[in-house]
């Protein structure tokens, strides 16, 4: 396939009416390999991007899971007049009742969704820049509506340029733990909570080979994932929750991303509590030098579960990253009780449903209303309990 054939549309000059925009040209690419060099360039330090949008995380998602979901890559690349990349938007499209919907790649497996931005450009981006991106998606991407969920308002102390779009609060919040650099251990976890966890851990420390560690070798990562994919279905069934890891292609995606290297580190880090007898608990997530963000976790079905191994593991993870100079940690989307034991604040995240065609207007309204309704249910304990009972009753 030639480069021209792989492009969904040719490079075009920004319309004259958008003279205030720094964007001079926009490409819309359907070939991940073609987008890869610029995509990786905007992952480097000095640019504005979350670790969830790394190429080595989203490319295996698209290859293994996205294709099963009917998602087609739609990567938007904007450059300035000197052809320097300003932003890469890792999007994909789906067909929904005759409407073409564009959303961020990653599906249910990315806590945060965001473009990869030149940091200086992101700091000055205005509505003219966003209009140029939307116009390209409308006229050359064939998109009817943008459904951009779980976007952080800020990242690394800088505003997300897409916060300029029409927006609403996301369905779920994201519990956040701020860790001021140099703070004492009790600033992260209270002394009383530490004592309770230490008392529980005494039982586990009596086990032969008890240890906490970060998996670094391919063999360790594979072994821990083998255990995870055996235990997670049983844990989800016990809680009467759907197992998203059983969906087609998801296991292959997770294994590929966890084994992918990023220098000496991995794209997804796996932390584990183990003893000689068994794996006791794991937490896996992404790190970017300042923040660690949990993606998935589970813990043993054995009697060792009574000693709160997940909480003990989380304490170790928090202390590890704080001592490494990280200033924040989040436990992923959702309001599970254990998250509030560690996280006392919330990340501000938002959704945007933007119609790009007349056909997309009704779809955008429906998506916005549905999301708003789900948020209301989550915010009302009586409605939430009722919804949970109905879900369990009807599977």
C-alpha positions as CSV (number, residue, x, y, z in Angstrom):
1,X,0.0,0.0,0.0
2,X,1.4,3.4,-0.9
3,X,1.4,6.3,1.6
4,X,-1.2,8.1,-0.5
5,X,-3.5,5.1,-0.5
6,X,-3.2,4.6,3.3
7,X,-4.3,8.2,3.9
8,X,-8.1,8.6,4.3
9,X,-7.6,12.1,3.0
10,X,-4.9,14.3,1.7
11,X,-3.2,17.0,3.6
12,X,-5.1,20.2,3.3
13,X,-4.5,23.8,4.2
14,X,-6.5,25.3,7.1
15,X,-9.4,27.4,5.8
16,X,-8.8,31.1,5.5
17,X,-11.4,31.9,8.1
18,X,-9.2,30.1,10.7
19,X,-6.2,32.4,10.4
20,X,-5.9,32.6,14.2
21,X,-5.1,28.9,14.3
22,X,-1.5,27.7,14.4
23,X,-2.6,24.6,12.6
24,X,-1.5,24.7,8.9
25,X,-2.2,21.1,7.8
26,X,-4.1,18.1,9.0
27,X,-3.8,14.5,8.0
28,X,-6.3,11.7,8.9
29,X,-4.5,8.3,8.9
30,X,-6.0,4.9,9.1
31,X,-2.7,3.1,9.2
32,X,-1.1,2.8,12.7
33,X,2.4,2.2,11.3
34,X,2.2,5.4,9.3
35,X,1.2,7.4,12.4
36,X,3.7,5.7,14.7
37,X,6.8,8.0,14.3
38,X,4.9,11.2,15.1
39,X,2.8,9.5,17.7
40,X,6.0,8.3,19.6
41,X,7.6,11.8,19.2
42,X,4.7,13.3,21.1
43,X,5.1,10.7,23.9
44,X,8.4,12.1,24.9
45,X,9.1,14.3,28.0
46,X,8.1,17.9,27.3
47,X,4.9,17.0,25.6
48,X,1.4,16.8,27.1
49,X,0.0,13.2,27.1
50,X,-1.2,10.6,29.5
51,X,0.5,7.1,29.6
52,X,-2.8,5.6,28.5
53,X,-2.3,7.0,25.0
54,X,1.1,5.5,24.4
55,X,1.5,3.7,21.1
56,X,2.6,0.5,22.7
57,X,-0.6,0.4,24.7
58,X,-3.2,1.4,22.1
59,X,-1.7,-0.4,19.1
60,X,-2.1,-3.8,20.7
61,X,-5.6,-2.8,21.9
62,X,-6.6,-1.9,18.4
63,X,-5.0,-5.0,16.9
64,X,-6.4,-7.5,19.4
65,X,-9.5,-6.0,20.9
66,X,-10.6,-3.0,18.8
67,X,-11.0,-5.0,15.7
68,X,-13.3,-7.5,17.5
69,X,-15.4,-4.5,18.6
70,X,-15.7,-3.2,15.0
71,X,-13.4,-0.2,15.8
72,X,-11.5,1.3,12.8
73,X,-8.4,3.5,13.5
74,X,-8.8,7.2,12.8
75,X,-5.6,9.1,13.8
76,X,-5.7,12.8,13.4
77,X,-2.3,14.5,12.9
78,X,-2.0,18.3,12.9
79,X,1.1,20.3,12.0
80,X,2.2,23.9,12.0
81,X,3.5,25.8,8.9
82,X,7.0,24.3,9.4
83,X,5.4,20.8,9.5
84,X,6.2,20.3,13.2
85,X,3.6,18.0,14.9
86,X,1.2,19.9,17.2
87,X,-1.2,17.2,18.1
88,X,-2.0,13.5,17.5
89,X,-5.5,12.3,18.3
90,X,-5.7,8.5,18.6
91,X,-9.3,8.0,17.7
92,X,-11.3,5.1,16.2
93,X,-14.7,5.0,14.6
94,X,-17.7,2.7,15.1
95,X,-21.0,2.5,13.3
96,X,-24.0,3.0,15.5
97,X,-27.5,2.8,13.9
98,X,-26.2,4.4,10.7
99,X,-24.2,7.1,12.5
100,X,-20.4,7.2,12.4
101,X,-19.1,7.8,15.9
102,X,-15.5,8.7,16.7
103,X,-14.1,8.1,20.2
104,X,-10.7,7.6,21.8
105,X,-9.0,4.3,21.3
106,X,-8.7,2.0,24.3
107,X,-12.3,1.2,25.0
108,X,-13.0,0.2,28.6
109,X,-9.3,-0.2,29.5
110,X,-8.1,3.4,29.6
111,X,-8.9,5.4,32.7
112,X,-8.1,8.7,31.0
113,X,-8.5,9.7,27.3
114,X,-6.6,12.6,25.8
115,X,-4.7,13.7,22.7
116,X,-0.9,13.8,22.5
117,X,-0.1,17.5,22.4
118,X,3.0,19.7,21.9
119,X,3.0,21.2,25.3
120,X,3.6,24.8,24.1
121,X,0.8,24.6,21.5
122,X,-1.6,23.1,24.1
123,X,-0.9,26.0,26.4
124,X,-2.1,28.4,23.7
125,X,-4.7,26.3,21.8
126,X,-7.9,28.2,21.1
127,X,-11.3,27.6,19.6
128,X,-9.9,28.2,16.1
129,X,-7.5,25.3,16.5
130,X,-10.3,23.0,17.7
131,X,-12.6,24.2,14.9
132,X,-9.8,23.2,12.4
133,X,-9.6,19.7,13.9
134,X,-13.4,19.3,13.9
135,X,-13.7,20.5,10.3
136,X,-11.2,17.9,9.2
137,X,-13.1,15.1,11.0
138,X,-16.4,16.3,9.5
139,X,-15.3,16.8,5.9
140,X,-12.6,14.2,5.5
141,X,-13.0,11.7,8.3
142,X,-16.6,11.1,7.6
143,X,-17.5,11.5,11.3
144,X,-21.1,12.4,12.4
145,X,-20.4,12.7,16.1
146,X,-17.5,12.8,18.5
147,X,-18.0,10.9,21.8
148,X,-15.0,11.7,23.9
149,X,-15.3,10.3,27.4
150,X,-13.2,10.3,30.6
151,X,-11.0,13.3,29.7
152,X,-9.0,14.9,32.5
153,X,-9.5,18.6,32.8
154,X,-5.8,19.0,33.5
155,X,-2.7,16.9,33.1
156,X,0.7,17.7,34.6
157,X,-0.6,21.1,35.9
158,X,-1.7,22.1,32.3
159,X,-5.2,22.4,31.0
160,X,-6.5,19.9,28.5
161,X,-7.2,21.9,25.3
162,X,-10.4,19.8,24.7
163,X,-11.8,21.4,27.9
164,X,-12.8,24.2,25.4
165,X,-15.3,21.9,23.8
166,X,-18.9,21.6,25.1
167,X,-18.6,19.3,28.1
168,X,-20.3,17.6,31.0
169,X,-19.1,15.6,34.0
170,X,-18.2,12.0,33.4
171,X,-20.5,9.2,34.7
172,X,-17.9,8.2,37.3
173,X,-15.3,10.0,39.2
174,X,-11.7,9.0,39.6
175,X,-10.4,8.8,43.2
176,X,-7.0,10.6,43.5
177,X,-4.2,10.6,46.1
178,X,-2.0,13.7,46.0
179,X,1.5,13.0,47.3
180,X,3.4,16.2,48.0
181,X,7.1,15.5,47.3
182,X,9.1,15.0,50.4
183,X,6.1,14.5,52.6
184,X,6.2,12.1,55.5
185,X,4.6,8.6,55.2
186,X,1.7,9.7,57.4
187,X,0.8,12.4,54.9
188,X,-0.1,9.6,52.4
189,X,-1.5,7.0,54.8
190,X,-2.5,7.8,58.4
191,X,-0.5,6.1,61.1
192,X,-3.6,4.4,62.5
193,X,-4.4,2.9,59.1
194,X,-0.8,1.8,58.7
195,X,-0.9,0.1,62.1
196,X,-4.1,-1.8,61.1
197,X,-2.4,-3.0,57.9
198,X,0.7,-4.0,59.7
199,X,-1.3,-6.1,62.1
200,X,-3.0,-7.9,59.2
201,X,0.3,-8.4,57.4
202,X,1.8,-10.3,60.3
203,X,-0.3,-13.3,59.2
204,X,1.0,-13.1,55.7
205,X,4.6,-12.5,56.7
206,X,4.5,-15.9,58.4
207,X,4.1,-17.5,55.0
208,X,7.2,-19.0,53.4
209,X,8.7,-16.8,50.7
210,X,6.3,-13.9,51.4
211,X,7.3,-10.8,49.4
212,X,6.2,-7.7,47.5
213,X,7.9,-7.0,44.2
214,X,7.5,-5.3,40.8
215,X,7.6,-7.9,38.0
216,X,10.6,-7.1,35.7
217,X,11.2,-10.3,33.6
218,X,9.1,-11.7,30.8
219,X,8.7,-15.0,32.8
220,X,7.5,-13.2,35.9
221,X,5.0,-11.1,33.9
222,X,3.7,-14.1,32.0
223,X,3.4,-16.2,35.2
224,X,1.5,-13.4,37.0
225,X,-0.9,-12.8,34.1
226,X,-1.5,-16.6,33.9
227,X,-2.7,-16.4,37.5
228,X,-4.7,-13.2,36.9
229,X,-6.7,-14.7,34.0
230,X,-7.5,-17.8,36.1
231,X,-8.6,-15.9,39.2
232,X,-10.2,-12.8,37.8
233,X,-13.2,-14.6,36.2
234,X,-13.9,-16.3,39.5
235,X,-13.6,-13.1,41.4
236,X,-16.0,-11.2,39.0
237,X,-18.5,-14.1,39.1
238,X,-18.5,-14.0,42.9
239,X,-19.4,-10.3,42.7
240,X,-21.9,-10.9,40.0
241,X,-20.1,-8.4,37.7
242,X,-19.4,-8.8,34.0
243,X,-15.9,-9.8,33.2
244,X,-14.5,-7.4,30.6
245,X,-11.3,-9.4,30.4
246,X,-13.2,-12.3,28.9
247,X,-14.2,-10.2,25.8
248,X,-12.6,-11.2,22.5
249,X,-9.0,-10.1,22.1
250,X,-8.7,-8.5,25.5
251,X,-6.4,-11.1,27.1
252,X,-4.1,-10.9,24.1
253,X,-4.1,-7.1,24.3
254,X,-3.2,-7.1,28.0
255,X,-0.4,-9.6,27.6
256,X,1.1,-7.7,24.7
257,X,1.0,-4.4,26.5
258,X,2.4,-5.8,29.8
259,X,5.3,-7.4,28.0
260,X,6.1,-4.3,25.9
261,X,9.2,-2.5,27.0
262,X,9.7,1.2,27.4
263,X,13.4,1.6,28.0
264,X,14.2,-0.4,31.1
265,X,10.5,-0.2,32.2
266,X,7.3,-1.7,30.9
267,X,4.3,-0.1,29.3
268,X,2.2,-1.6,32.1
269,X,3.8,-2.3,35.5
270,X,2.6,-5.3,37.5
271,X,3.1,-5.2,41.3
272,X,2.5,-8.4,43.3
273,X,2.3,-9.9,46.8
274,X,3.4,-13.5,46.7
275,X,4.5,-16.4,48.8
276,X,6.0,-19.7,47.8
277,X,2.5,-21.3,47.9
278,X,0.7,-18.8,45.7
279,X,0.2,-15.3,44.2
280,X,-1.7,-13.4,46.8
281,X,-2.6,-10.1,45.0
282,X,-1.6,-8.0,42.0
283,X,-2.2,-4.4,40.9
284,X,-1.2,-3.3,37.4
285,X,-1.0,0.2,36.1
286,X,0.8,2.8,34.0
287,X,3.5,5.3,35.2
288,X,4.9,8.4,33.7
289,X,7.5,9.6,36.2
290,X,5.0,11.8,38.1
291,X,1.9,9.7,38.5
292,X,0.9,6.0,38.8
293,X,-2.5,5.0,37.6
294,X,-4.1,1.6,38.3
295,X,-5.6,-0.3,35.4
296,X,-6.6,-3.7,36.8
297,X,-6.2,-5.8,39.9
298,X,-7.3,-8.9,41.7
299,X,-6.5,-11.0,44.8
300,X,-6.5,-14.6,45.9
301,X,-9.6,-16.7,46.4
302,X,-7.8,-18.6,49.2
303,X,-8.0,-18.1,53.0
304,X,-5.2,-15.5,52.7
305,X,-7.8,-13.1,51.3
306,X,-9.1,-12.4,54.8
307,X,-5.9,-10.4,55.6
308,X,-6.7,-7.6,53.2
309,X,-3.8,-8.4,50.8
310,X,-5.0,-5.8,48.3
311,X,-4.8,-3.0,50.8
312,X,-1.4,-4.1,51.9
313,X,-0.2,-4.2,48.4
314,X,-1.6,-0.8,47.7
315,X,0.3,0.6,50.7
316,X,3.5,-0.8,49.3
317,X,2.8,0.7,45.9
318,X,2.0,4.1,47.3
319,X,5.2,4.2,49.4
320,X,7.3,3.0,46.5
321,X,6.1,5.7,44.1
322,X,6.2,8.5,46.7
323,X,9.8,7.6,47.6
324,X,10.6,7.7,43.8
325,X,9.4,11.3,43.7
326,X,5.9,10.8,42.2
327,X,3.4,13.4,43.3
328,X,0.1,11.6,42.5
329,X,-1.6,8.2,42.3
330,X,-5.1,7.2,41.2
331,X,-7.0,4.0,41.5
332,X,-9.0,4.2,38.3
333,X,-12.6,5.1,37.6
334,X,-15.2,4.1,40.1
335,X,-16.2,4.7,43.7
336,X,-15.3,1.3,45.3
337,X,-15.0,1.6,49.1
338,X,-11.4,0.5,49.2
339,X,-10.4,3.5,47.0
340,X,-11.6,5.9,49.5
341,X,-9.4,4.4,52.2
342,X,-6.5,5.9,50.3
343,X,-7.8,8.7,48.0
344,X,-9.4,11.7,49.6
345,X,-9.9,13.8,46.5
346,X,-11.1,13.3,42.9
347,X,-9.7,13.9,39.5
348,X,-11.9,16.2,37.5
349,X,-12.9,14.4,34.3
350,X,-15.4,15.2,31.6
351,X,-17.1,13.9,28.5
352,X,-17.8,15.8,25.3
353,X,-20.5,14.8,22.8
354,X,-20.0,17.0,19.7
355,X,-22.2,16.7,16.6
356,X,-20.4,17.3,13.4
357,X,-23.3,16.7,10.9
358,X,-27.0,17.1,11.0
359,X,-27.3,13.4,11.3
360,X,-25.0,13.4,14.4
361,X,-27.1,16.0,16.3
362,X,-29.7,13.6,17.5
363,X,-27.1,11.0,18.4
364,X,-25.0,13.5,20.4
365,X,-28.1,14.5,22.3
366,X,-29.0,10.9,23.0
367,X,-25.5,10.1,24.2
368,X,-25.3,13.1,26.4
369,X,-28.7,12.4,28.0
370,X,-27.8,8.8,28.6
371,X,-24.5,9.7,30.2
372,X,-26.1,12.3,32.4
373,X,-28.8,9.9,33.5
374,X,-26.2,7.3,34.4
375,X,-24.3,9.9,36.4
376,X,-27.5,10.8,38.3
377,X,-28.0,7.1,39.2
378,X,-24.4,6.8,40.4
379,X,-24.8,9.9,42.6
380,X,-28.0,8.7,44.2
381,X,-27.4,5.8,46.6
382,X,-31.0,4.6,46.5
383,X,-31.1,4.6,42.7
384,X,-27.7,3.0,42.5
385,X,-28.6,0.2,44.9
386,X,-31.8,-0.5,42.9
387,X,-29.8,-0.5,39.6
388,X,-27.3,-2.9,41.1
389,X,-30.0,-5.3,42.3
390,X,-31.7,-5.3,38.9
391,X,-28.4,-6.0,37.2
392,X,-27.7,-8.9,39.5
393,X,-31.3,-10.2,39.1
394,X,-31.2,-10.1,35.3
395,X,-27.5,-11.0,34.8
